[in-house]
Amino acid sequence: MRLSTIAPAILAVAPAVVSAAGSLGFALGTKKPDGSCKYQVDYEEDFDTISTAAGSKLVRGYSASDCNCAQYILPAAKAKGFKVILGIWPDVEESFNADKLAISTYASKFTEQVYAITVGSETLYRGNFTGPELLSKIRDVKNLMPNTKVGTADSWNKYADGTADAVIKGNPDILLVNAFGFWQGQDIDNATHTYIDDIMQAFSHIQGINKNIELWNGETGWPTDGGSNYGAAKAGTDNAKQYYQQAVCGLVKWGYNAFYFEAFDEPWKPTSIGDNGLAADETHWGAMTANREAKFSLKC
């Protein structure tokens, strides 16, 4: 199903069906700008900034044990009225077991602050697991935390093309669908259409199999000034502002839930090699600077 049939339908039913806006959250790293680990006070300052700038009270992470994240982020969330989606990195047994231990140790003490747990981030996209293998990991964590929502996060196309069907049929509590107009190499004026189209293809496929799963856009974003380009997608703060206001806020205003990648710049990150084989900067994806200054209005 393409955007030409989806978008008018959403716009037509939104006033009648969607009674409230969706929720907006932010991906949040575990390290300070210099690459050292965050502690409770750092997360509390992050939360104060996110709440003031965007009105959001929700963040997601990727590894509960990285920098002892669960140990420090959960008491900070309690102090500031935030909820957290904790991540488990299952790609290797060492991180899988360390993250499970962190969650079993700390999440049980802060049940009000843990919104959900995601087992893996784009593991199907990278080909690290088959659908049945990932489902087994999800069920392992669900057995550990039976009263907490447990699911996974993956790229929109791995849901839309059937790769994740075993996971969907396994009835996880929550699925996060990642989609970026930028990584589709779209000009900023086409990026919102591509993003909505990709999200709706994934959502439609999932709901055609299992209507009982809570769905979120797990990641979307746009690099600001200093970032790398990707085809026709040009990094820049003005483009990021347009994408945030049109794509992200548009989806949230329609009643869908979304996470923006990411809350703050992370200048400690090394240059990586993108899918196109070129060096890619990953330090300028924040909606705010590393010093917690908003680059544009974050209120939807």
N, C-alpha and C positions, 0 to 999 in steps of 0.2 A: 504494500500500500504506500503510495507516494504522498508527498506534502499537499499536492493539489487537491486531494480528497480529504486529507486529515485536517488541515488548518481551518478551512471554512466550517467543518463540523464542530471543531472545538469552539470556535468563536460563536457559532449559532447556539450551542447548548450551554455555554459557560454561565450566562446570567441566570438560567433556570436551574442548573444542576449544581454548580459550584457555589456553596453558601459562604465560603471563606477562602482567603488566600492560603496557599500552601506554606510550608515551613522552609526557611532558608538557613543553611548551615555553612560552615567553612572547614576545609581541610587545614589541619594544624600540625606543624612539625614539632619534633622533640628537642631541637637544638636551638641555642641562641645564635645571634649573627656570627660569632666567632667560631662556631662549631662545637662549643662545649655544651653539656647537657643542661636542660632546663630543670628547675626545681619548682616546688609549689608556688613560691612567690612569683616566679616568671609566668606560670600559667595564670595566676590570678590577675597579673597585669595584662596578659593577653585577653583574658575574658572581659575585663573592664573596657578595654579598647574596642573589642568586637561588639559588645553590647551597646556602647555609646555610638559607634560609627554606623552600625547596620541594624541595631535592634534585635540581633540574633542571640539565641541562648543555646546553640548547639554546635558542636565540632565533631570531626571524625579524625581518627588516627589510623596507623597502618601496622604497628607492632607494639603490643602492650608491654613488652619487656625492654624495648629499645630505650636506652637512657632511663630505665626504671619508670617508664611513662605512667603505667597504671598506679604506681605507688604515689606519684606526685600530682597527677592530673585530676584524680578523683576527689581528694580532699579539697583541691582548689575549686572544682566544679560545685561541690557542696557549699563552699563558702560564698560562691558567686551566683548560685542558682542556675547553673548550666547542666546540660546533659551531654553525654559523650558516647559516640560509637567507637568502641575499642576494636582494634585490629589484631588479627593473628596472621603471621607470615608463615604459611605452611610449606613453602618451597623446599626447605631442607628440614630434616627432623630436629636439628638443634634449635632452630628458631621456633618451630612448631611447639616443641615441648617447653621451651622457655616462656613463650607467650601464654600457653595454657597454664603454666604454673603461676605466672603473674596475675592472670585473670582469676584463677581459683583462690589465690591469696588475698587479692584486694577487691575484686568486683563484688564478692559476697558481702563485704563490709559497707559497700556504697551502692546498694541495689537501686536506690532512687536516682542515682546519677548516671547509671549505665542504660542508655537508650537501647542499644543493640550491640552485637558482636559480628564483625565480618571476618570470615575465614578465607583469606586470600584477596589479592587485588590484581585483577587481570591475569590470573594464572592460566585460564583457558586461552586467552589471547596470546600469551607467550608459549603455549603448548606444554606447560609444565605438568599438567594433569589432564586426563580425560574427564568427561562429565561424571561418570560413576566414581572415579577416584576422588574427585573433589567432593562429591556428595558424601563419601565415606568420612572425609575429614570434617565436614560440617556436622554430621551426625555424632562424631566423636565429641565435638565441642558442645553440642546440644545435650548430650548425656551428662557432660560436666556441669552445664549451666541450664538445667531444664526449665527454669522460670524466667529466662531471658531470651529475647528475640535473637535468633542466630541465622545468618545467611552468608552471602558473599557479594563481591563487587567485581564486575567485569565489563569489557568493552561492549558497546551496543550491538556490534555485528555478530559477536559470539552468542548472543541471545537470539538475534533475528535469523541466523542461518542454521539453527538447530543444534549447535555445538553444546549448548547448555541444557538441552532438553531433559537429560537424566536428572540434573539438579532441580529443574522446575518441577518435574514429576515427583521428586522426592519430598516436596512440600516444605521448603524452608520457610521461615517466618518472614524474611525480608530479603529483597534483592536490590542491589544498587547498580544502576546502568550508567556507565561512563560514556560521554559523547562530547566531542569538541568540533565545532565548526573550523577551528584553527587547524587541527590535525587532519582535516579533510582538504586542506590546502585551498580554502575558500576565501575569496575577497570579502572584506568586512561587510559589504552590502548584501552578500549572498549567505553569510555565515549563519544568521539566525534561522533562515529557512532550512538550511542543511541540518542544523542542530535539532530543530523541532522534528523534522522528518525522521532523523535517525532515532531519536528517543521514542517516537510513536511507533516506528517499525518494531522496535524491541518490546515495548509495552504491549502492543497488539499481539505479538507472537506469544509472549508469556501468558497473557490473559486468555488466549485461545486454548491454552493447555491447563492453566490453573488460575482461577479467579480469586484465590484465597491468600495470595502473597502480597505483602505490603511493598510497594514499588517507590523507588527514589531515583532521581538523577544523581549518581554518586560522585561525579566529577564533571566540571566544565570550567573553562576559563580562557584567558587570552593574555599573552605576554605583553608587558608594558615597555616603555622606552628602555633600550639597552638589551632587549631580548633578541633572539634569532628569528628570522623569517622562515616560512615553510611554504614554498611555492607562491601562490597568489596571496596567501595569508601573511600580512605584514605586521610585525610587532610594533607596538606603540601605545602610549597611554590613551590617546584619543580614541583609537580603535577599541581598546579594552573597555573604555567607558561606554562606547556605543554598544558593544556586545553585552556588557553587564546590564545596561538599561533595557535593551530590546529583547535579548534572548533570555537571560537569567530572570530578570524581573518579570518579563512577559510570561514565562512558564509558571513562576510562583503566583502571579496574579490570576492565572487560570485555575489555580487550586492544586498544582502539582508541587512536590517537594524536591529541593535541589541543594546540592553542595557545590560551593564555588572553590575551585582550586587556584589559589590557596589564600589563606588569610594574610600572610606576611612574606615578603621577599626572604630568600634564604641564601645570603651571599657566600656561605661556606661551601655550597655545592660545587663540585668540579664540573668542567665542561664534559658533555657526553657526546656520543655520536648518534645522530638521529636516523630514522628509517631511510632517509635519502642519502646516507653515508657522509653527511656533512657535520661539522662540529655544531653542537646545539647548546646554547646557554640556558640554564635552568634556574638562574638566580633572580629573575625579574617577573615571576608569575604572580606575585602577591597583589591583592587588592590594596594592601597597605605596604609601606616601606618596612625595612627591618627595624626602623626606629618607631614603628607603630603610628605612622602618619598616613591617613587615607589619601589615595591618589586622586580620587573623585568621590562624589556622593555615593554612599552604599545603601541608602534607604530606598527600598522599592515602593 
